Amino acid sequence: MRLYQLGFHQTMLIAIGAAALMAVGCSEVDYGDVQAARENVREEERETNETRQEVAENIAEEEAETNEARHETMKPVVPEEVKEEQQETAEARKDGAAAINEEERETQEAREELKETERKLAAQQARDAYVKQVEATLEKADQRIEQLEDQAADQKDPAKAETEKQISELKTRRDRVEDQLGELRGADTLKWESHRDEVQRALGDLKGELDESK
């Protein structure tokens, strides 16, 4: 009876793929991770198909041996040899079904991991694009603060005091945006949008302060 076992290289490939996918939950991903997850799905699908074929061949072989034993005896009472062959056929069916179920389970897991990796990459890209937009506003704030500092250096009170007040307000608003953006960056990639509202509120205050400082 054949054993349903994976070759060494196949086992190693799956182990490596699984390790990489486990890392998805705790680190950022890139397109290479998605490609690796897709290859893992293809490998699992190939192995499932190979197992189905092997099971079918094994059962056919056992049935052929049973029929051969029955033909050789040609007795009304089923001899022990035929019973043994029938038992082996039944076991082949049972073991084959278990092997196929296991391969199908692993294939489904690989597909789910692929979807999760694709979702995480998409969320990561959306988050990074949003962060870039916010950072552009922070850069504008830094430039405006620098302009006001240069302006204050040439002023005298009360104009100087008013400009320094604007600088202080801008720095406070800017720092709040940066703090909220740090919270967003540190959040789980798939949950970054839950921190977006806080960043947007802080960003709105900063933009308002920038407009007032003009």
C-alpha positions in Angstrom: 0.0 0.0 0.0 1.4 3.4 -0.9 2.0 6.0 1.8 0.8 9.6 1.2 3.9 11.5 2.0 5.4 14.7 0.6 8.9 14.8 -0.9 11.6 16.5 1.1 11.8 19.5 -1.1 8.0 20.0 -1.1 8.0 19.7 2.7 10.7 22.3 3.0 9.0 24.7 0.6 5.8 24.5 2.6 7.6 25.0 5.9 9.4 28.1 4.5 6.2 29.5 3.1 4.4 28.9 6.4 7.1 30.6 8.3 7.0 33.6 6.0 3.2 33.9 6.3 3.3 33.6 10.1 5.6 36.7 10.0 2.9 38.6 8.1 0.9 39.1 11.3 3.7 40.9 13.1 5.6 42.8 10.4 5.0 44.8 7.2 4.7 43.0 3.9 5.6 43.8 0.3 4.8 42.4 -3.1 7.3 39.7 -2.6 5.3 38.4 0.3 2.2 38.3 -1.8 4.1 36.4 -4.5 5.4 33.9 -1.9 1.8 33.4 -0.6 0.5 32.8 -4.1 3.2 30.3 -4.8 2.3 28.5 -1.6 -1.3 28.3 -2.7 -0.2 26.8 -6.1 2.0 24.3 -4.4 -0.8 23.2 -2.0 -3.2 22.9 -5.0 -0.6 20.8 -6.9 -0.1 18.5 -3.9 -3.9 18.1 -3.4 -4.3 17.0 -7.0 -1.3 14.7 -6.7 -2.8 13.1 -3.6 -6.2 12.6 -5.2 -4.5 10.9 -8.1 -2.3 8.7 -5.9 -5.4 7.8 -3.8 -7.3 6.8 -6.9 -4.4 4.7 -8.1 -4.0 3.1 -4.8 -7.6 2.2 -4.4 -7.7 0.8 -8.0 -4.6 -1.3 -7.2 -6.2 -2.7 -4.1 -9.5 -3.5 -5.9 -7.6 -5.2 -8.7 -5.7 -7.4 -6.1 -9.1 -8.2 -4.4 -10.6 -9.2 -7.7 -7.6 -11.2 -8.6 -7.7 -13.1 -5.3 -11.4 -13.7 -5.7 -10.9 -15.0 -9.3 -8.2 -17.4 -8.2 -10.3 -19.0 -5.5 -13.6 -19.2 -7.4 -15.2 -20.4 -4.2 -18.7 -19.6 -2.9 -17.3 -18.9 0.5 -14.9 -15.9 0.6 -11.5 -17.2 1.7 -9.3 -15.4 4.2 -7.0 -14.0 1.4 -10.0 -12.3 -0.2 -11.1 -10.9 3.1 -7.7 -9.4 3.7 -7.6 -7.8 0.3 -11.1 -6.3 0.9 -9.9 -5.0 4.2 -6.9 -3.4 2.6 -9.1 -1.8 0.0 -11.3 -0.4 2.7 -8.3 1.0 4.6 -7.0 2.5 1.3 -10.3 4.3 0.9 -10.2 5.5 4.5 -6.6 6.6 4.5 -7.0 8.2 1.1 -10.0 10.2 2.2 -8.1 11.4 5.2 -5.0 12.4 3.1 -7.2 14.3 0.7 -9.0 16.1 3.5 -5.7 17.1 5.0 -4.4 18.5 1.7 -7.6 20.3 1.0 -7.5 21.9 4.5 -3.9 23.0 3.9 -4.8 24.4 0.6 -7.7 26.4 2.1 -5.4 27.7 4.8 -2.9 28.8 2.1 -5.7 30.6 0.2 -6.8 32.4 3.4 -3.3 33.4 4.2 -2.9 34.8 0.7 -6.0 36.9 1.1 -4.8 38.2 4.4 -1.4 39.1 2.9 -3.1 40.9 0.0 -5.4 42.8 2.4 -2.4 43.8 4.5 -0.4 45.0 1.6 -3.4 47.1 0.3 -3.9 48.6 3.7 -0.2 49.3 4.1 -0.1 51.1 0.8 -3.2 53.2 1.6 -1.7 54.1 5.0 1.6 55.1 3.5 -0.1 57.3 1.0 -2.1 59.0 3.7 1.0 59.4 5.9 2.8 61.0 3.0 0.0 63.6 2.6 0.1 64.4 6.3 3.9 64.7 6.3 3.6 67.2 3.4 1.5 69.5 5.7 4.0 69.1 8.5 6.7 70.2 6.1 4.7 73.3 5.3 4.2 74.0 9.0 8.0 73.7 9.5 8.7 76.1 6.7 6.1 78.6 8.0 7.6 78.3 11.5 11.0 79.0 10.2 9.7 82.0 8.3 8.0 83.4 11.4 11.1 82.9 13.5 13.2 84.9 10.9 10.5 87.5 11.0 10.4 87.7 14.8 14.2 88.1 14.9 13.8 91.5 13.1 10.8 92.7 15.1 10.2 94.5 18.3 7.4 94.3 20.7 4.4 94.2 20.5 4.7 92.8 16.9 7.5 90.4 18.1 5.4 89.1 20.9 2.5 88.5 18.5 4.7 86.6 16.1 6.2 84.5 18.8 2.7 83.6 20.0 1.9 82.5 16.4 5.1 80.4 16.4 4.1 78.8 19.7 0.6 78.0 18.5 1.9 76.5 15.3 4.5 74.3 17.1 1.8 73.1 19.5 -0.6 72.2 16.6 2.3 70.6 14.6 3.5 68.5 17.5 0.0 67.2 18.1 -0.3 66.1 14.5 3.0 64.4 14.7 2.0 62.6 17.9 -1.3 61.4 16.4 0.6 60.3 13.2 3.0 58.3 15.4 0.0 56.5 16.9 -1.3 55.7 13.5 2.0 54.4 12.3 2.4 52.2 15.3 -1.1 50.7 15.0 -1.9 47.3 13.4 -1.7 47.8 9.6 -5.3 46.5 9.1 -6.6 48.9 11.8 -4.7 52.1 10.9 -7.9 53.8 9.7 -9.3 53.7 13.3 -6.6 56.3 14.1 -7.3 58.5 11.1 -10.0 60.6 12.7 -7.7 61.8 15.4 -5.0 62.7 12.9 -7.6 64.5 10.8 -8.8 66.6 13.7 -5.2 67.6 14.7 -4.5 68.2 11.0 -7.5 70.5 10.7 -6.4 72.5 13.7 -2.9 72.9 12.2 -4.2 73.9 8.8 -6.4 76.5 10.5 -3.4 77.9 12.4 -1.4 78.0 9.2 -4.1 80.0 7.5 -4.3 82.5 10.4 -0.5 83.0 10.4 -0.5 84.2 6.8 
